[in-house]
Structure formats: C-alpha cells, structure tokens
Amino acid sequence: MVRMKKILVTGGAGYIGSHTIVDLIASGYEPVILDNFSNSDRRVLDGLFRITGKQVPVYDFDCADKEKLSKLFLVENPDGVIHFAADKAVGESVSFPLKYYRNNIVSLVSLLEVLKDFSVPNLVFSSSCTVYGQPDNLPVTEESPVKESPSPYGYTMQVSERIIRDTVYAHPAFSAVLLRYFNPIGAHRSGIIGELPFGVPNNLVPFLVQTVAGIRDHLTVYGNDYSTPDGSCIRDYIHVVDLARAHVQSLEWLKENNGQCEVFNLGQGRGHSVLEVIKSFEDATGKTVSYRVGARRPGDVEQIWADVTKAEEVLKWKTQLGLGDALRDAWNWQQQLVAAGIKS
C-alpha cells in the first residue's frame, strides 16, 4: 500500500473543505490548508481547532499562483491534494462567465503543473453533477452522457475533468478521483462550522435558513411550472458530513490504484423538489418558511438525482444521514450564527 499522510486541501477553509479537514484529522491524515479567503471566512479556522484540537497549517494565496504554490510544495511536501478551490454558483456563472473560466480552469492547470513538477501522484477533484446538463434518463450514472452544460460553471467542470483525464493519460504514474457532487447541505452537528455564503446566498438551504432567521424577507422558489410532480426543480441533496467522508475514502482508494482516473457520483440517491425541501424543513424544525414563487432562473436544470451504486461498491462509501438530518443541522448552524451576531 502506498504511504499517504500529508494532504494539501485547496479551498480548505470553505464549506465542504472545512468539513473534509475534520474528517481527514479524524482519519489520521495531516491536512494543510491553501485558501485565499475570497469565498470563505477566517473564523472557520478557529472552528476547526475547537472541533479537532489541531492547529492546521494555513497558506493564504491564490491557487493559480504557480510560484507560491511551488514554494508551498517545497516546504510541506504533500503526498496528495484534494482540490476544492473554485467558484461554484450556477447563477453567478451565467452573469460572470469570464470570472469562472479564469478561476476554475487556470488554477487547476497551475496545480497540475506543480503536481507534475514535484512528482505528487494523487489528486481528488471536486467536480459536480452539473457536468451532466439536463439528463435524458434518471437517475444518472457515471456512464450517463455529458451533455452541453446550461451554465458556464458546469462547463468549467466538464473542461476540468477532461484536463485531469488527459494528464493521467500522459503521465501514467499520476492518479485521480473525480467526485461529482450533487447538492451538499447541512453543517457539522456541533454547529461550529457550516455554510457561510458572502452576501445573498445562491443556494437553496442557506437562503432558506436565513429567511427563517429573519435575515431575508422571503425565499423565492424559481419556477413552479417544470415537468415535475409539484412543478418545482428536483435535486439530490447530500449531507456535507457524508460528502466530506467520501474524500477520505477516495484517498484510501488511491493508495491501491495507481495510474487510474475514476469518476464517482456522490448523492443521497434520490431527488427532492424545492417545495419538498421546504416542507421537510418545517417538519424537522417546527418553523414556518415564508416563500414566494418566481420565474425560472437561467441555467437551472429541471431535475437530476444520482445513482450512487459505483461509489458504494468501489469506494465503500454510503450516506448515513438523511434530508431531515441535514436541514436540522443547517438550522442549528444558522441559530449559532444569529447568537454570535453574524448575518453574513
């Protein structure tokens, strides 16, 4: 078995990255955080220490800066990388496509060049179900066609996956796992870390909990005329703690599978509509959600959910937490923010 101990986590202070740091430490790894804090908060670092009791090394610069990245590799000598550092909002990418092409693709190329320069063979890449576009058949498997993406964000994930595959093909000693997330929600059960978007949230659950907390006037349901049972979009929602655990399982898989590039869907394996999420939140918390129905949002896919058989069989990973757990944990996190006077 290949030794793998120290792991560089780009975007490690972000939402999914911070939860993965917790799981890495619990699993005996030594994470190192690289984050330019453009879409994360330094208070997360204190939260990580409170949860784990460990001071994680932190580097503050843009992952696209190859010179600084090379110096980091010289100092830390990581055995592998988990790459989260990217912009990830579908709606924002439609309005600012060049920002997404620059941040998501250039930073990946920079990282891969440094991985090659330092002969670091292991990469876990944070991809997305948006690579599938609007699928013809549900649930989607890893063999489902990768169709033209309705958003620049989704397209950057398609391009990034191709870049990684080409790199593995050209350099057989290099290995990668491409994790296609569905919709991460929830927070650490302690309420110490969770999703903290800057400004107005782009995603459903943080906007929902902020609405219930009185920070937003109401939640907008974007469209109720889709070809779904209640007319609202359907997504596969996965608890962020389950998602974080999949990254550690991916590292374990990489130890025994050199020179390969594999893709895995990560989701709950079933879809829930926006209106179902609202109802589930009300059932889980006893709170009422104020919402209105608005027009469809550009770039949104009508419905998608995952077949997660491959991840269960190959990575030996399976979700342990459900939609209600995730919504309760998200609300607990939001209540902690309110108590601390944080409105984001």
SEKETI-445722 format. One record per residue: x, y, z of N, C-alpha, C in turn; residue in one letter. Coordinates in steps of 0.02 Angstrom, whole numbers, plus 50000, padded with zeros to 5 digits. Layout:
    nu    nv    nw   cau   cav   caw    cu    cv    cw aa
     X     Y     Z     X     Y     Z     X     Y     Z  a
...
This chain:
    nu    nv    nw   cau   cav   caw    cu    cv    cw aa
 50042 49940 50000 50000 50000 50000 50044 50062 50000  m
 50026 50111 49959 50064 50173 49954 50052 50215 50017  v
 50106 50242 50044 50100 50286 50102 50069 50352 50081  r
 50022 50376 50120 49993 50442 50107 49972 50471 50175  m
 50006 50525 50194 49993 50553 50260 49973 50626 50257  k
 50016 50666 50224 50003 50738 50222 49964 50756 50159  k
 49908 50791 50168 49864 50807 50112 49853 50883 50108  i
 49869 50911 50050 49855 50982 50038 49781 50988 50017  l
 49745 51032 50050 49674 51043 50036 49666 51114 50011  v
 49659 51122 49945 49647 51189 49918 49574 51208 49930  t
 49563 51270 49949 49495 51289 49969 49475 51256 50035  g
 49524 51241 50076 49512 51203 50137 49474 51241 50192  g
 49467 51307 50185 49428 51345 50234 49357 51356 50211  a
 49340 51328 50152 49272 51336 50126 49224 51287 50158  g
 49164 51286 50132 49110 51247 50161 49126 51172 50161  y
 49135 51142 50103 49149 51071 50100 49220 51057 50123  i
 49266 51102 50106 49336 51092 50126 49345 51088 50201  g
 49312 51132 50239 49320 51132 50311 49294 51067 50342  s
 49237 51042 50318 49211 50979 50344 49256 50921 50326  h
 49289 50925 50268 49336 50873 50249 49398 50875 50292  t
 49421 50934 50312 49477 50940 50358 49463 50902 50422  i
 49403 50910 50449 49383 50875 50511 49389 50799 50501  v
 49364 50774 50445 49365 50702 50433 49435 50677 50420  d
 49476 50717 50386 49546 50697 50374 49583 50687 50441  l
 49575 50735 50485 49609 50730 50550 49584 50670 50589  i
 49518 50660 50589 49490 50603 50625 49514 50536 50596  a
 49534 50537 50532 49557 50476 50499 49633 50468 50500  s
 49668 50513 50535 49740 50506 50543 49783 50541 50492  g
 49752 50581 50448 49791 50619 50399 49814 50686 50429  y
 49862 50717 50396 49887 50783 50416 49871 50833 50361  e
 49815 50867 50366 49796 50914 50314 49834 50980 50317  p
 49843 51011 50260 49871 51078 50253 49821 51118 50211  v
 49802 51177 50235 49752 51217 50200 49785 51270 50156  i
 49762 51274 50093 49777 51329 50049 49712 51363 50031  l
 49705 51427 50047 49642 51462 50035 49658 51537 50031  d
 49631 51571 49980 49642 51643 49976 49585 51683 50009  n
 49538 51647 50040 49483 51676 50078 49441 51725 50038  f
 49437 51713 49972 49393 51754 49931 49320 51733 49939  s
 49310 51671 49960 49242 51646 49969 49236 51604 50032  n
 49276 51623 50082 49275 51588 50147 49293 51637 50202  s
 49286 51616 50263 49294 51660 50321 49347 51632 50367  d
 49392 51675 50390 49446 51653 50434 49421 51625 50500  r
 49360 51642 50520 49333 51615 50582 49325 51540 50579  r
 49324 51513 50518 49320 51441 50511 49381 51407 50542  v
 49438 51439 50539 49499 51409 50566 49493 51398 50641  l
 49464 51445 50676 49452 51436 50748 49403 51380 50759  d
 49352 51375 50717 49304 51320 50723 49336 51253 50714  g
 49382 51248 50666 49417 51184 50656 49458 51164 50716  l
 49490 51213 50748 49529 51198 50808 49483 51176 50865  f
 49426 51209 50872 49379 51191 50925 49353 51120 50917  r
 49343 51099 50855 49317 51032 50842 49371 50979 50848  i
 49430 50993 50820 49482 50941 50814 49537 50945 50866  t
 49547 51005 50896 49603 51014 50942 49670 51019 50906  g
 49669 51025 50840 49731 51028 50800 49738 51096 50766  k
 49800 51121 50765 49815 51182 50727 49838 51160 50657  q
 49797 51174 50608 49813 51154 50539 49853 51209 50505  v
 49909 51192 50473 49947 51244 50436 49902 51276 50382  p
 49907 51342 50375 49865 51379 50329 49908 51424 50286  v
 49897 51421 50219 49931 51464 50172 49878 51507 50137  y
 49891 51572 50132 49843 51619 50105 49869 51648 50039  d
 49849 51617 49983 49862 51646 49917 49819 51609 49866  f
 49819 51635 49806 49778 51607 49752 49812 51545 49724  d
 49773 51492 49716 49800 51429 49690 49829 51436 49620  c
 49808 51487 49583 49834 51497 49515 49905 51525 49515  a
 49931 51546 49574 49999 51573 49579 50048 51515 49583  d
 50075 51496 49526 50117 51436 49523 50181 51444 49563  k
 50211 51504 49564 50273 51514 49602 50262 51502 49676  e
 50209 51532 49704 50196 51522 49776 50176 51449 49790  k
 50139 51419 49743 50119 51350 49752 50179 51304 49755  l
 50228 51317 49713 50289 51277 49712 50327 51284 49778  s
 50329 51344 49805 50362 51354 49870 50326 51316 49925  k
 50259 51315 49922 50221 51277 49972 50239 51203 49968  l
 50243 51176 49907 50261 51105 49899 50330 51090 49925  f
 50376 51138 49916 50444 51128 49943 50444 51123 50019  l
 50403 51164 50051 50401 51166 50124 50362 51107 50153  v
 50303 51093 50124 50258 51044 50154 50265 50973 50127  e
 50289 50966 50065 50299 50901 50035 50237 50856 50042  n
 50180 50877 50015 50119 50837 50023 50121 50772 49983  p
 50083 50723 50008 50077 50658 49973 50019 50658 49923  d
 49974 50705 49930 49917 50709 49886 49881 50774 49895  g
 49833 50787 49851 49796 50850 49852 49721 50836 49844  v
 49681 50871 49883 49609 50875 49872 49595 50946 49848  i
 49568 50952 49788 49562 51018 49756 49489 51041 49757  h
 49475 51089 49804 49409 51120 49808 49408 51190 49779  f
 49466 51221 49771 49470 51292 49756 49440 51308 49687  a
 49378 51333 49688 49344 51352 49626 49281 51392 49645  a
 49257 51431 49598 49192 51463 49606 49138 51414 49585  d
 49081 51413 49621 49035 51357 49613 48961 51375 49606  k
 48943 51437 49594 48872 51457 49591 48848 51459 49519  a
 48798 51418 49504 48773 51414 49435 48748 51482 49411  v
 48705 51514 49451 48676 51578 49430 48728 51632 49420  g
 48775 51636 49466 48828 51686 49460 48870 51675 49398  e
 48881 51612 49382 48924 51598 49323 48892 51621 49258  s
 48825 51622 49257 48791 51647 49198 48803 51722 49189  v
 48806 51758 49246 48817 51830 49244 48891 51849 49236  s
 48935 51806 49261 49007 51822 49260 49047 51762 49232  f
 49037 51745 49169 49070 51685 49143 49146 51688 49142  p
 49175 51746 49127 49248 51751 49122 49281 51740 49190  l
 49248 51763 49243 49273 51751 49311 49278 51676 49324  k
 49228 51639 49302 49228 51566 49314 49279 51530 49271  y
 49288 51551 49208 49338 51519 49166 49408 51531 49193  y
 49421 51592 49217 49486 51608 49243 49500 51571 49309  r
 49454 51577 49356 49466 51549 49422 49467 51472 49422  n
 49421 51442 49386 49415 51369 49391 49464 51331 49348  n
 49479 51357 49289 49521 51319 49243 49595 51336 49252  i
 49611 51401 49258 49681 51420 49265 49711 51392 49330  v
 49674 51395 49384 49701 51369 49448 49713 51294 49444  s
 49670 51257 49410 49680 51185 49403 49743 51170 49363  l
 49753 51204 49307 49812 51193 49266 49876 51208 49306  v
 49875 51262 49343 49932 51280 49386 49947 51224 49435  s
 49894 51199 49467 49903 51145 49517 49931 51082 49484  l
 49904 51063 49427 49928 51002 49394 50001 51008 49373  l
 50021 51067 49351 50091 51077 49333 50137 51068 49393  e
 50115 51093 49450 50157 51086 49510 50156 51014 49535  v
 50099 50981 49531 50097 50909 49549 50147 50869 49507  l
 50150 50885 49442 50197 50850 49398 50269 50868 49415  k
 50281 50932 49428 50350 50954 49443 50377 50919 49506  d
 50332 50907 49555 50355 50879 49619 50338 50804 49625  f
 50316 50775 49571 50301 50702 49569 50253 50681 49624  s
 50202 50722 49636 50149 50705 49683 50094 50671 49643  v
 50079 50607 49656 50039 50568 49609 49964 50565 49622  p
 49940 50596 49677 49870 50584 49697 49829 50648 49700  n
 49771 50647 49664 49727 50704 49664 49654 50682 49673  l
 49619 50715 49718 49547 50708 49723 49517 50774 49701  v
 49475 50772 49650 49448 50834 49621 49374 50843 49636  f
 49358 50903 49658 49290 50922 49674 49253 50942 49610  s
 49215 50896 49582 49177 50910 49521 49103 50918 49540  s
 49059 50908 49493 48988 50924 49505 48943 50886 49457  s
 48882 50873 49480 48832 50842 49437 48811 50887 49380  c
 48831 50950 49382 48813 50996 49327 48846 50974 49261  t
 48896 50929 49264 48928 50906 49202 48877 50867 49159  v
 48824 50842 49189 48775 50802 49151 48725 50846 49113  y
 48722 50911 49129 48670 50953 49099 48602 50927 49120  g
 48553 50933 49076 48487 50905 49089 48485 50833 49061  q
 48488 50783 49105 48494 50714 49081 48430 50689 49048  p
 48439 50642 49001 48381 50611 48967 48348 50559 49011  d
 48389 50526 49052 48364 50471 49094 48387 50480 49166  n
 48344 50462 49213 48360 50467 49284 48350 50399 49318  l
 48391 50385 49370 48446 50427 49394 48506 50425 49347  p
 48551 50473 49356 48611 50474 49314 48665 50428 49344  v
 48698 50392 49301 48755 50352 49322 48818 50386 49295  t
 48875 50360 49314 48938 50388 49289 48946 50378 49214  e
 48906 50334 49186 48908 50322 49113 48857 50364 49076  e
 48816 50404 49111 48768 50447 49077 48805 50497 49033  s
 48775 50517 48976 48809 50564 48931 48823 50631 48966  p
 48882 50658 48953 48898 50725 48975 48875 50772 48919  v
 48820 50806 48932 48788 50847 48881 48809 50920 48887  k
 48792 50959 48838 48809 51031 48841 48780 51062 48903  e
 48822 51096 48941 48800 51125 49005 48762 51190 48994  s
 48707 51200 49032 48671 51263 49026 48704 51321 49063  p
 48760 51308 49099 48793 51361 49137 48868 51359 49126  s
 48901 51417 49128 48975 51418 49124 49007 51377 49180  p
 48979 51378 49239 49007 51338 49294 49010 51265 49275  y
 48952 51238 49251 48951 51168 49231 49002 51153 49176  g
 49011 51200 49130 49059 51190 49076 49131 51188 49103  y
 49146 51232 49152 49214 51230 49181 49228 51163 49214  t
 49176 51131 49243 49186 51065 49273 49198 51013 49219  m
 49163 51017 49163 49174 50971 49108 49245 50977 49082  q
 49267 51039 49071 49335 51052 49045 49387 51028 49096  v
 49375 51042 49160 49423 51022 49211 49431 50946 49215  s
 49375 50911 49210 49380 50837 49210 49420 50813 49150  e
 49410 50843 49092 49447 50822 49032 49522 50837 49041  r
 49538 50894 49070 49608 50911 49081 49641 50860 49127  i
 49606 50839 49179 49634 50790 49226 49642 50722 49192  i
 49592 50701 49154 49598 50637 49118 49657 50637 49070  r
 49665 50692 49034 49721 50697 48987 49788 50694 49023  d
 49790 50725 49082 49852 50725 49122 49868 50655 49146  t
 49818 50618 49170 49830 50549 49192 49853 50506 49134  v
 49822 50515 49075 49841 50476 49016 49914 50490 48996  y
 49934 50553 49000 50002 50572 48980 50054 50553 49032  a
 50033 50547 49094 50081 50532 49149 50053 50474 49190  h
 50069 50412 49170 50039 50352 49200 50051 50344 49275  p
 50101 50379 49303 50113 50374 49375 50063 50416 49415  a
 50026 50457 49379 49978 50503 49412 49910 50470 49416  f
 49874 50482 49472 49808 50453 49482 49760 50507 49506  s
 49696 50499 49489 49647 50549 49510 49579 50518 49521  a
 49542 50548 49567 49472 50532 49578 49431 50595 49565  v
 49381 50589 49523 49337 50646 49507 49271 50634 49542  l
 49254 50676 49590 49194 50668 49630 49140 50716 49605  l
 49088 50688 49576 49033 50729 49551 48980 50737 49606  r
 48984 50794 49640 48937 50808 49694 48867 50822 49665  y
 48818 50804 49705 48752 50828 49690 48742 50890 49734  f
 48696 50897 49779 48685 50960 49814 48703 50955 49888  n
 48762 50979 49908 48782 50974 49978 48742 51024 50021  p
 48717 51000 50077 48681 51043 50125 48699 51020 50195  i
 48676 51058 50246 48688 51039 50315 48748 51073 50345  g
 48769 51048 50402 48826 51077 50439 48851 51025 50488  a
 48909 51039 50518 48934 50995 50570 48884 50993 50628  h
 48875 50934 50656 48824 50926 50708 48834 50972 50767  r
 48897 50992 50780 48912 51036 50836 48885 51106 50825  s
 48871 51125 50762 48851 51193 50747 48909 51242 50745  g
 48970 51215 50746 49030 51258 50748 49053 51279 50678  i
 49044 51236 50629 49058 51254 50560 48999 51236 50516  i
 48991 51272 50461 48936 51261 50415 48944 51305 50354  g
 48892 51311 50315 48894 51351 50254 48883 51425 50271  e
 48931 51466 50251 48927 51538 50266 48939 51577 50202  l
 48889 51583 50159 48899 51620 50096 48905 51695 50109  p
 48946 51728 50068 48952 51801 50072 48893 51833 50036  f
 48863 51883 50067 48808 51918 50035 48747 51875 50029  g
 48710 51884 49975 48648 51847 49965 48664 51776 49942  v
 48641 51724 49976 48657 51656 49957 48630 51638 49887  p
 48669 51597 49851 48647 51572 49786 48612 51505 49792  n
 48621 51471 49848 48594 51403 49856 48532 51403 49900  n
 48491 51352 49891 48426 51348 49923 48429 51349 49999  l
 48466 51303 50030 48460 51294 50102 48488 51353 50142  v
 48546 51382 50125 48567 51440 50164 48519 51499 50157  p
 48489 51507 50098 48439 51560 50091 48377 51544 50133  f
 48358 51481 50134 48300 51460 50173 48310 51475 50247  l
 48367 51453 50275 48378 51462 50347 48386 51536 50365  v
 48416 51575 50319 48421 51647 50332 48352 51680 50331  q
 48308 51655 50289 48239 51681 50287 48203 51667 50353  t
 48209 51605 50376 48176 51587 50439 48206 51625 50498  v
 48271 51641 50492 48305 51679 50546 48289 51754 50543  a
 48253 51775 50491 48234 51846 50485 48284 51889 50449  g
 48335 51859 50420 48386 51897 50383 48361 51915 50314  i
 48322 51871 50283 48291 51883 50218 48216 51888 50227  r
 48184 51927 50184 48111 51936 50189 48073 51873 50171  d
 48095 51841 50117 48061 51780 50095 48107 51741 50049  h
 48091 51678 50041 48126 51634 49995 48089 51633 49929  l
 48126 51637 49874 48096 51631 49808 48106 51561 49781  t
 48051 51529 49762 48053 51465 49726 48054 51481 49652  v
 48109 51466 49618 48118 51486 49549 48082 51437 49502  y
 48019 51453 49489 47979 51414 49442 47937 51360 49476  g
 47874 51357 49457 47830 51304 49480 47792 51272 49421  n
 47823 51279 49362 47791 51252 49301 47836 51202 49265  d
 47885 51173 49302 47926 51121 49273 47887 51055 49269  y
 47911 51009 49229 47877 50944 49221 47898 50897 49278  s
 47881 50918 49339 47894 50879 49399 47828 50873 49438  t
 47823 50828 49487 47760 50817 49521 47729 50880 49550  p
 47769 50926 49577 47740 50988 49606 47761 51050 49568  d
 47795 51041 49511 47814 51097 49469 47879 51131 49485  g
 47909 51114 49542 47973 51145 49560 48031 51098 49544  s
 48092 51127 49538 48151 51088 49520 48166 51033 49571  c
 48194 50979 49547 48213 50922 49590 48288 50915 49590  i
 48315 50906 49650 48387 50895 49659 48399 50838 49709  r
 48459 50813 49708 48481 50761 49755 48523 50795 49808  d
 48497 50798 49870 48530 50835 49924 48569 50786 49968  y
 48633 50803 49981 48676 50759 50021 48704 50798 50080  i
 48705 50767 50138 48733 50799 50197 48808 50810 50188  h
 48831 50869 50204 48901 50886 50192 48949 50841 50232  v
 48926 50815 50289 48969 50770 50328 48978 50704 50291  v
 48925 50678 50260 48933 50619 50218 48979 50633 50158  d
 48971 50691 50128 49012 50710 50071 49085 50714 50090  l
 49100 50744 50147 49169 50750 50170 49201 50681 50178  a
 49164 50635 50205 49190 50568 50216 49210 50534 50151  r
 49175 50549 50097 49191 50519 50032 49261 50539 50008  a
 49285 50597 50027 49352 50619 50006 49406 50576 50040  h
 49395 50559 50103 49443 50515 50137 49441 50446 50107  v
 49381 50422 50091 49376 50356 50058 49411 50357 49990  q
 49409 50414 49956 49442 50420 49891 49518 50415 49899  s
 49545 50446 49952 49617 50441 49965 49636 50368 49978  l
 49594 50333 50015 49608 50263 50029 49608 50222 49965  e
 49562 50238 49920 49559 50203 49856 49622 50217 49814  w
 49645 50280 49815 49703 50299 49775 49766 50262 49798  l
 49770 50245 49862 49828 50209 49888 49840 50143 49851  k
 49787 50113 49826 49793 50047 49796 49778 50047 49722  e
 49769 50105 49692 49751 50107 49621 49792 50160 49585  n
 49854 50143 49570 49899 50190 49537 49882 50196 49463  n
 49893 50256 49435 49886 50266 49364 49815 50264 49338  g
 49767 50275 49381 49697 50272 49360 49662 50340 49370  q
 49609 50349 49332 49567 50408 49341 49495 50384 49341  c
 49462 50389 49398 49394 50364 49405 49347 50420 49428  e
 49285 50416 49404 49234 50464 49422 49181 50430 49464  v
 49155 50467 49515 49104 50440 49559 49050 50493 49571  f
 48987 50471 49567 48932 50513 49589 48926 50511 49665  n
 48914 50569 49695 48904 50573 49767 48838 50608 49781  l
 48789 50571 49803 48724 50600 49820 48688 50553 49867  g
 48626 50570 49883 48584 50529 49925 48555 50470 49885  q
 48551 50481 49818 48523 50429 49776 48449 50436 49764  g
 48421 50493 49783 48350 50508 49769 48341 50583 49763  r
 48289 50604 49729 48278 50675 49718 48223 50703 49763  g
 48230 50767 49780 48180 50804 49818 48168 50871 49782  h
 48106 50891 49776 48091 50955 49745 48103 51011 49795  s
 48106 51072 49769 48115 51130 49812 48058 51135 49863  v
 47997 51123 49840 47940 51126 49886 47942 51070 49937  l
 47969 51012 49918 47977 50957 49967 48029 50976 50020  e
 48082 51010 49999 48133 51031 50048 48103 51079 50098  v
 48063 51126 50074 48030 51173 50119 47987 51137 50170  i
 47947 51089 50145 47903 51050 50190 47944 51009 50239  k
 47998 50979 50216 48040 50938 50260 48072 50980 50314  s
 48093 51042 50295 48122 51087 50345 48071 51104 50398  f
 48011 51119 50378 47958 51136 50426 47943 51077 50471  e
 47942 51017 50443 47930 50957 50484 47987 50944 50533  d
 48049 50956 50511 48108 50940 50552 48119 50991 50608  a
 48098 51054 50597 48114 51107 50644 48054 51138 50678  t
 47994 51127 50650 47934 51160 50677 47929 51233 50658  g
 47973 51256 50613 47972 51326 50591 47935 51333 50524  k
 47907 51392 50513 47872 51405 50451 47917 51445 50404  t
 47918 51424 50340 47959 51458 50290 47915 51504 50248  v
 47934 51568 50246 47899 51616 50204 47929 51614 50134  s
 47888 51593 50085 47915 51589 50017 47864 51614 49966  y
 47891 51633 49908 47851 51653 49851 47877 51617 49789  r
 47834 51610 49740 47853 51579 49678 47873 51634 49628  v
 47932 51626 49598 47956 51673 49549 47967 51640 49481  g
 47996 51677 49435 48010 51650 49368 48067 51600 49371  a
 48072 51560 49320 48128 51513 49316 48194 51551 49316  r
 48247 51519 49341 48313 51550 49345 48356 51525 49287  r
 48389 51570 49251 48432 51549 49195 48485 51500 49217  p
 48496 51447 49179 48548 51398 49193 48526 51340 49236  g
 48466 51342 49264 48443 51288 49308 48423 51226 49268  d
 48443 51169 49292 48421 51104 49264 48355 51086 49298  v
 48309 51056 49260 48243 51041 49287 48245 50990 49344  e
 48277 50934 49332 48279 50882 49384 48339 50836 49373  q
 48369 50816 49427 48426 50771 49424 48437 50738 49491  i
 48451 50674 49490 48474 50640 49551 48519 50582 49531  w
 48554 50555 49579 48611 50510 49565 48594 50437 49574  a
 48628 50397 49534 48639 50326 49550 48707 50323 49584  d
 48709 50301 49646 48772 50302 49684 48800 50232 49695  v
 48778 50185 49654 48800 50115 49661 48875 50108 49657  t
 48906 50144 49610 48979 50137 49600 49017 50160 49661  k
 48998 50217 49690 49032 50242 49750 49024 50193 49808  a
 48965 50164 49814 48953 50117 49868 48995 50054 49860  e
 49001 50030 49798 49036 49967 49786 49112 49975 49782  e
 49135 50029 49751 49207 50037 49739 49241 50076 49796  v
 49211 50132 49816 49241 50172 49870 49222 50146 49939  l
 49173 50101 49942 49148 50075 50006 49119 50133 50048  k
 49085 50177 50013 49056 50237 50044 48981 50236 50036  w
 48945 50257 50087 48872 50260 50084 48849 50315 50130  k
 48797 50351 50110 48771 50404 50153 48742 50375 50217  t
 48750 50412 50271 48725 50390 50336 48673 50439 50364  q
 48666 50497 50333 48622 50549 50358 48572 50568 50304  l
 48510 50584 50324 48458 50599 50277 48443 50673 50270  g
 48392 50688 50230 48373 50758 50218 48353 50793 50282  l
 48314 50761 50324 48294 50792 50387 48352 50808 50432  g
 48402 50762 50435 48463 50774 50475 48499 50836 50449  d
 48506 50840 50384 48542 50897 50354 48507 50963 50368  a
 48441 50964 50362 48404 51025 50373 48405 51046 50447  l
 48401 50999 50492 48407 51015 50563 48475 51043 50579  r
 48528 51012 50550 48596 51036 50564 48607 51105 50533  d
 48579 51117 50474 48585 51183 50443 48551 51237 50486  a
 48493 51220 50514 48458 51267 50556 48495 51279 50622  w
 48523 51226 50650 48563 51233 50711 48623 51280 50698  n
 48656 51271 50641 48712 51314 50622 48690 51386 50615  w
 48633 51397 50582 48608 51465 50573 48592 51497 50641  q
 48565 51459 50687 48550 51485 50754 48614 51505 50790  q
 48667 51467 50781 48732 51484 50811 48758 51550 50782  q
 48748 51560 50717 48769 51622 50686 48730 51682 50714  l
 48665 51673 50721 48623 51726 50748 48645 51743 50819  v
 48658 51692 50859 48679 51703 50928 48745 51741 50932  a
 48788 51730 50881 48853 51764 50878 48849 51832 50844  a
 48790 51850 50822 48782 51915 50788 48808 51916 50717  g
 48814 51857 50685 48841 51853 50617 48782 51847 50569  i
 48777 51893 50522 48723 51891 50473 48747 51875 50403  k
 48812 51872 50392 48845 51858 50328 48825 51907 50273  s
